Amino acid sequence: GQNIDQPTEMTATEGAIVQINCTYQTSGFNGLFWYQQHAGEAPTFLSYNVLDGLEEKGRFSSFLSRSKGYSYLLLKELQMKDSASYLCAVRERYSGAGSYQLTFGKGTKLSVIP
Amino acid sequence: DSGVTQTPKHLITATGQRVTLRCSPRSGDLSVYWYQQSLDQGLQFLIQYYNGEERAKGNILERFSAQQFPDLHSELNLSSLELGDSALYFCASSVTGGDYYNEQFFGPGTRLTVL
């Protein structure tokens, strides 16, 4: 089983930087994903980390420390359109050959204000 | 647009009824995943199919069942519906269900309301 924790809500100012943290406890860890979800819409993929360190993708970066069970998503130069929920998801090997399951945190609702 | 399609977009029904949700994966994707998203529980994995076979099972109730057909589309059947089944149901697809990095692409969802 898994336990994934992330803050429920955050507020940040347009143009600023915000860091959304995610901690997890799991066995059979096989990667961590971040998804963005606007209200009532489908989640869309942002980033994937399987090794320790920072992955950068434009204004978005994601960091992973497997030994600490910790990840963060960093959003730079915030724009109003970044107001959304950000979901941390841990990929774990399912009991069975070649199968994996994604378990999602409850998401962090980010509000970007002018 | 992820390339994953789901129908219907909205569904309103009564307690005790049965409904079927449909999903067509992206062209070339062999795996289909079903998720339930309610306000208090977040996004919960229900079940995965890979090339017609059940591959993984999450928190799926016995009243719920799914299948994947030879053309790779999938259906999620929900029966004896209860008020608590009201939620957004998402389908996602990926190329494989296998060992390596395997991004899931989500469909637009079906919003189910049970009255």
Interface residues (C-beta under 8 A of the other chain):
Chain A: G31 F33 G40 E41 A42 P43 T44 F45 Y48 V50 L87 A89 Y94 G96 G98 S99 Y100 Q101 L102 T103 F104 G105 K106 G107
Chain B: S2 V4 Y33 Y35 Q41 G42 L43 Q44 F45 Q48 Y50 R55 A56 G58 L88 F90 G97 G98 D99 Y101 N102 E103 Q104 F105 F106 G107 P108 G109 R111
